[in-house]
Amino acid sequence: MTVTLTEGQYKHLVNLSNDKNVISALAIDQRGSIKKMIAKAAKSEANETEIVHFKEAVSEELTPYASSILLDPEYGLPASKLRAANAGLLLAYEKTGYDATEPGRLPDIIANQSALRIQEENGDAVKFLLYYDVDESDEINDQKKAFIERVGAEAKENNLPLFLELVSYDANMDSVTDAEFAKVKPHKVIEMTKEFSKPRYNVSVLKLEVPVNQKYVEGFTEGSNEAVYTQDEAKKYYKEQSDATDLPFIFLSAGVSNALFIQELEFAHEAGSTFNGVLCGRATWKDAIEPYATQGDAAGRQWLRTEGKANIERLNDALAKTATPWTDKVVKG
C-alpha cells in the first residue's frame, strides 16, 4: 500500500534526499549530550558558544556529502545557515531528554518552537523524538499517542513531513544495553513501528532503531557478550520490522561506530528490509569532539574534512547498495 503525502510534503521530502530518492541525512540535534562530550574532552564546562561553533563546523564541512542535516533550534540555527546548497534541513521540535523524576519518559515540545516556525526557518521537516515502551500502562501511552496526533496534524497543516524518531525502552529495566533488554527489544521495536504507522498520526517518515542489539547477534558479539539471537533469528526481526509499516523508514545510528552501523545496513538489506536511508549522528562526527575541544576549531575541522568525510562516504557507498527509494512507497495527494 502506498502512502499519500501533500504536494508540499512530497517536495520537502525530495529536498531531504539524494538523487536516488534515498535519505542520507546527518544528525546533530544533540544538546545535553554534546555539551557533556565537549566538557569531558576539554575537562572543563562547555559553554553555549562552543556548542554552536561545533555544530557550525559539522554543518559546513560535512553537508556537501549528505542529503540533509538535522539540527535543533536552541544551538543549531546558525549551523543551518552554513549548510551546503544541496542539503535539506530538518529541525527538532522536542525538548531534549525527559524528566527522570516522573514515570513514563513523557515528551514535551520546545516552548518557542512550532511547525510554522520550522517552515519560516526554511526547514523541510518537523522531527520529533518519542521514547516508547509498548508494554507500559495505557495511562502513559495514551498521552503519548495523543501528543503525536497533535504534532502530526500541525506538521501536515504547515505542509511539512513529520519524521518521528522512536526509541524503545523497558520501564522495568534500568539498562538498555544488556542482554536482558536485547531479548525483548525486537518485540518492542516492531510493535511500536506498527502503532505509529497508523494514518491517525500523520507520520511521513519513521526514524527507527534496528530491531535487535547487533552486538548480541551470532557472529557480531563483542568481548564477553554471548549471542542472544542467531543470524537467522535476527534477519527475521529485520524483515518483520520492515513488513510492519507501509511508511518510508530510515535507521538511526544510536551511537554505534560507523563500521558497525554499516554492517547493520548490510544485514538489514540481506534480511529483505526495505529501509529508505539513514539519519546518522555520532557515528559520523563524534570523534571530532576530542581535537575540537582540546586543540580548537581548526583541528576539529581538519578531522571532519578527513575522517568525517570518509565516514559519510562509506555510509553513502553502503546506502547505494542497500537502501530502497522512498518513492516506491509514497504518492502525491
C-alpha positions as CSV (number, residue, x, y, z in Angstrom):
1,M,0.0,0.0,0.0
2,T,1.3,3.4,-0.9
3,V,1.2,6.4,1.4
4,T,-0.3,9.7,0.3
5,L,1.6,13.0,1.1
6,T,0.6,16.5,0.1
7,E,2.4,18.0,-2.8
8,G,4.3,20.3,-0.4
9,Q,5.3,17.4,1.9
10,Y,6.5,15.4,-1.2
11,K,8.6,18.3,-2.4
12,H,10.2,18.8,1.0
13,L,11.0,15.0,1.1
14,V,12.7,15.4,-2.3
15,N,14.8,18.3,-0.8
16,L,15.9,15.9,2.0
17,S,17.0,13.1,-0.3
18,N,19.8,12.3,-2.7
19,D,19.2,11.9,-6.4
20,K,18.2,8.3,-5.9
21,N,15.4,9.3,-3.5
22,V,17.3,7.9,-0.6
23,I,17.7,9.9,2.6
24,S,21.4,10.2,3.6
25,A,21.0,12.7,6.5
26,L,23.4,13.9,9.1
27,A,22.1,14.3,12.6
28,I,23.5,16.8,15.1
29,D,20.5,17.9,17.1
30,Q,22.1,16.7,20.3
31,R,22.0,19.2,23.1
32,G,22.7,18.0,26.6
33,S,24.8,15.0,25.4
34,I,27.0,17.2,23.1
35,K,27.6,19.6,26.0
36,K,28.8,16.7,28.1
37,M,31.0,15.3,25.3
38,I,32.8,18.6,24.8
39,A,33.1,19.2,28.6
40,K,34.6,15.7,29.1
41,A,37.1,16.2,26.3
42,A,38.1,19.7,27.4
43,K,38.0,18.8,31.1
44,S,36.0,22.0,31.7
45,E,32.5,23.2,31.5
46,A,31.3,23.6,27.8
47,N,29.7,27.0,27.0
48,E,27.0,27.8,24.5
49,T,29.4,29.4,22.1
50,E,31.5,26.2,21.8
51,I,28.4,24.1,21.1
52,V,27.1,26.5,18.4
53,H,30.6,26.6,16.8
54,F,31.0,22.8,16.7
55,K,27.6,22.4,15.1
56,E,28.6,25.1,12.5
57,A,31.8,23.2,11.8
58,V,29.9,19.9,11.3
59,S,27.3,21.6,9.0
60,E,29.8,23.5,6.9
61,E,32.3,20.6,6.5
62,L,30.0,17.6,6.1
63,T,26.7,18.7,4.4
64,P,28.4,18.8,1.0
65,Y,28.4,15.0,1.3
66,A,25.0,14.5,2.9
67,S,21.4,14.8,1.5
68,S,20.3,16.8,4.6
69,I,21.0,17.8,8.1
70,L,19.0,17.6,11.4
71,L,19.6,20.4,13.8
72,D,18.0,21.9,16.9
73,P,16.7,25.4,17.3
74,E,18.5,26.1,20.6
75,Y,22.1,25.8,19.3
76,G,21.7,24.8,15.6
77,L,20.1,27.6,13.7
78,P,23.5,29.3,12.9
79,A,24.7,26.0,11.6
80,S,21.6,25.7,9.4
81,K,22.7,28.8,7.5
82,L,26.1,27.3,6.7
83,R,24.8,24.0,5.2
84,A,25.6,23.2,1.5
85,A,23.1,24.3,-1.1
86,N,22.2,20.7,-1.8
87,A,21.4,19.8,1.8
88,G,17.8,19.9,3.1
89,L,17.0,20.8,6.7
90,L,15.2,19.0,9.5
91,L,14.5,20.8,12.7
92,A,13.8,19.2,16.1
93,Y,10.5,20.0,17.9
94,E,11.0,18.2,21.1
95,K,12.8,19.2,24.3
96,T,16.0,17.3,24.8
97,G,15.9,14.3,27.2
98,Y,13.0,13.7,29.6
99,D,12.1,14.2,33.3
100,A,13.6,11.2,35.1
101,T,11.8,12.1,38.3
102,E,8.4,11.2,36.7
103,P,7.4,7.8,35.3
104,G,6.8,7.4,31.6
105,R,9.5,9.4,29.8
106,L,6.8,11.8,28.7
107,P,7.6,14.1,25.7
108,D,7.4,17.8,25.6
109,I,7.9,20.4,22.9
110,I,10.3,23.3,22.9
111,A,8.5,26.3,24.3
112,N,9.2,28.7,21.5
113,Q,9.1,26.3,18.6
114,S,6.2,25.4,16.2
115,A,5.8,23.7,12.8
116,L,5.1,27.2,11.4
117,R,8.4,28.5,12.8
118,I,10.2,25.5,11.4
119,Q,8.8,26.4,8.0
120,E,9.8,30.0,8.5
121,E,13.4,28.9,9.1
122,N,13.3,27.2,5.7
123,G,13.0,23.8,7.4
124,D,11.9,20.8,5.2
125,A,10.6,18.6,8.1
126,V,9.5,18.5,11.7
127,K,11.4,15.9,13.6
128,F,10.1,14.6,16.9
129,L,11.7,12.1,19.3
130,L,9.5,9.8,21.3
131,Y,10.6,7.3,23.9
132,Y,8.1,4.5,23.9
133,D,7.5,1.2,25.7
134,V,4.7,-0.7,24.2
135,D,4.2,-2.6,27.4
136,E,3.9,0.5,29.6
137,S,0.5,1.4,31.0
138,D,-2.4,2.7,28.8
139,E,-2.5,5.8,31.1
140,I,1.0,6.8,29.9
141,N,0.9,5.5,26.3
142,D,-2.4,7.2,25.6
143,Q,-0.8,10.5,26.5
144,K,2.0,9.8,24.0
145,K,-0.4,8.8,21.3
146,A,-2.4,11.9,21.7
147,F,0.7,14.0,21.7
148,I,1.9,12.6,18.3
149,E,-1.6,13.1,16.9
150,R,-1.3,16.8,17.7
151,V,2.3,17.1,16.3
152,G,1.4,15.2,13.1
153,A,-1.7,17.3,12.5
154,E,0.3,20.5,13.0
155,A,3.1,19.4,10.6
156,K,0.6,18.4,7.9
157,E,-1.3,21.7,8.3
158,N,2.0,23.5,7.5
159,N,2.7,21.2,4.6
160,L,5.8,19.7,6.3
161,P,6.6,16.0,6.6
162,L,6.8,14.6,10.2
163,F,9.9,12.5,10.9
164,L,9.0,10.5,14.0
165,E,12.0,9.1,15.8
166,L,11.0,6.1,18.0
167,V,13.4,4.9,20.8
168,S,12.4,1.8,22.7
169,Y,12.9,1.2,26.4
170,D,11.6,-1.0,29.2
171,A,10.0,0.8,32.1
172,N,11.1,-2.0,34.4
173,M,14.7,-2.1,33.3
174,D,17.5,0.4,34.2
175,S,19.8,-0.6,31.4
176,V,19.2,-0.7,27.6
177,T,22.5,-2.2,26.6
178,D,22.5,-5.6,28.4
179,A,21.5,-9.0,27.2
180,E,18.1,-8.9,29.0
181,F,16.9,-5.9,27.1
182,A,18.3,-7.4,23.8
183,K,15.9,-10.3,24.3
184,V,12.8,-8.0,24.5
185,K,13.9,-5.3,22.0
186,P,12.5,-6.9,18.8
187,H,9.0,-7.1,20.3
188,K,9.1,-3.5,21.5
189,V,10.6,-2.0,18.3
190,I,8.3,-4.0,15.9
191,E,5.1,-3.2,17.9
192,M,5.8,0.5,18.2
193,T,6.6,0.6,14.4
194,K,3.1,-0.9,13.8
195,E,1.4,1.6,16.1
196,F,2.9,4.8,14.7
197,S,2.4,3.7,11.1
198,K,-1.4,4.3,11.6
199,P,-2.7,7.1,9.5
200,R,-4.1,9.0,12.5
201,Y,-0.6,10.1,13.5
202,N,0.2,11.8,10.1
203,V,3.7,10.5,10.2
204,S,5.6,10.8,6.9
205,V,8.8,9.0,7.7
206,L,9.7,6.8,10.7
207,K,13.2,7.1,12.1
208,L,13.8,3.7,13.7
209,E,16.3,1.7,15.7
210,V,17.4,-1.6,14.1
211,P,15.1,-4.2,15.8
212,V,17.9,-6.1,17.6
213,N,21.0,-5.2,19.5
214,Q,23.5,-6.2,16.8
215,K,26.3,-6.7,19.4
216,Y,24.3,-9.8,20.6
217,V,23.8,-11.3,17.2
218,E,25.7,-14.5,16.5
219,G,28.9,-13.5,14.6
220,F,28.7,-9.9,15.8
221,T,29.3,-10.4,19.6
222,E,32.0,-8.3,21.3
223,G,34.1,-9.2,24.3
224,S,32.3,-11.4,26.8
225,N,28.9,-10.9,25.2
226,E,27.0,-14.1,24.5
227,A,24.7,-14.2,21.5
228,V,21.0,-13.6,22.2
229,Y,19.9,-14.2,18.6
230,T,21.2,-16.4,15.8
231,Q,21.7,-14.6,12.5
232,D,18.5,-16.2,11.1
233,E,16.5,-15.0,14.0
234,A,17.9,-11.5,13.7
235,K,17.2,-11.4,10.0
236,K,13.6,-12.5,10.7
237,Y,13.2,-9.5,13.1
238,Y,14.6,-7.1,10.5
239,K,12.1,-8.4,7.9
240,E,9.2,-8.2,10.5
241,Q,10.0,-4.6,11.2
242,S,10.1,-3.8,7.5
243,D,6.8,-5.5,7.0
244,A,5.2,-3.8,10.0
245,T,4.9,-0.4,8.1
246,D,3.9,1.0,4.8
247,L,5.6,4.3,5.6
248,P,9.1,5.2,4.4
249,F,11.5,4.5,7.3
250,I,15.1,5.2,7.9
251,F,17.6,3.9,10.5
252,L,19.2,5.9,13.3
253,S,22.8,5.1,14.3
254,A,22.1,5.0,18.0
255,G,25.7,5.9,18.9
256,V,27.3,2.7,17.4
257,S,30.5,3.0,15.4
258,N,30.5,3.9,11.8
259,A,31.7,0.4,10.9
260,L,29.0,-1.4,12.9
261,F,26.3,0.9,11.5
262,I,27.3,0.0,8.0
263,Q,27.3,-3.7,9.0
264,E,23.7,-3.2,10.3
265,L,22.6,-1.7,7.0
266,E,24.1,-4.6,5.0
267,F,22.5,-7.1,7.4
268,A,19.1,-5.3,7.0
269,H,19.4,-5.5,3.2
270,E,20.3,-9.2,3.3
271,A,17.2,-9.7,5.5
272,G,14.9,-8.1,3.0
273,S,14.3,-4.8,4.8
274,T,13.1,-2.1,2.5
275,F,14.6,0.8,4.5
276,N,14.9,4.2,2.8
277,G,18.0,5.7,4.2
278,V,19.6,6.9,7.5
279,L,19.8,9.8,9.9
280,C,23.2,9.2,11.2
281,G,24.7,11.3,14.0
282,R,27.5,10.3,16.4
283,A,28.7,7.5,14.2
284,T,29.8,10.2,11.7
285,W,31.2,13.1,13.8
286,K,31.7,12.1,17.5
287,D,35.5,11.6,17.2
288,A,35.9,15.2,16.1
289,I,34.9,16.3,19.6
290,E,38.4,15.5,21.1
291,P,40.5,17.6,18.7
292,Y,37.9,20.4,18.7
293,A,37.7,20.6,22.5
294,T,41.5,20.2,23.1
295,Q,43.1,21.8,20.1
296,G,40.5,24.2,18.8
297,D,38.2,24.8,15.8
298,A,40.9,24.2,13.1
299,A,41.8,20.8,14.5
300,G,38.2,19.8,14.8
301,R,37.5,20.9,11.2
302,Q,40.6,19.0,9.9
303,W,39.2,15.8,11.5
304,L,35.8,16.5,9.8
305,R,37.4,17.2,6.4
306,T,39.3,13.9,6.5
307,E,37.8,11.2,8.9
308,G,34.3,12.7,9.0
309,K,34.1,13.0,5.2
310,A,35.4,9.4,4.9
311,N,32.7,8.2,7.4
312,I,29.9,9.8,5.3
313,E,31.4,8.5,2.0
314,R,31.5,4.9,3.4
315,L,27.9,5.3,4.5
316,N,26.8,6.7,1.1
317,D,28.5,3.7,-0.6
318,A,26.7,1.3,1.7
319,L,23.3,3.1,1.1
320,A,23.8,2.8,-2.7
321,K,23.9,-1.0,-2.3
322,T,21.3,-1.5,0.4
323,A,18.6,1.2,0.7
324,T,15.5,1.5,-1.5
325,P,14.0,4.8,-2.7
326,W,11.1,6.1,-0.6
327,T,9.3,6.9,-3.9
328,D,8.4,3.2,-4.0
329,K,6.1,3.8,-1.0
330,V,4.7,7.4,-1.5
331,V,2.4,9.2,-3.9
332,K,1.5,12.9,-4.1
333,G,-2.1,13.7,-3.0
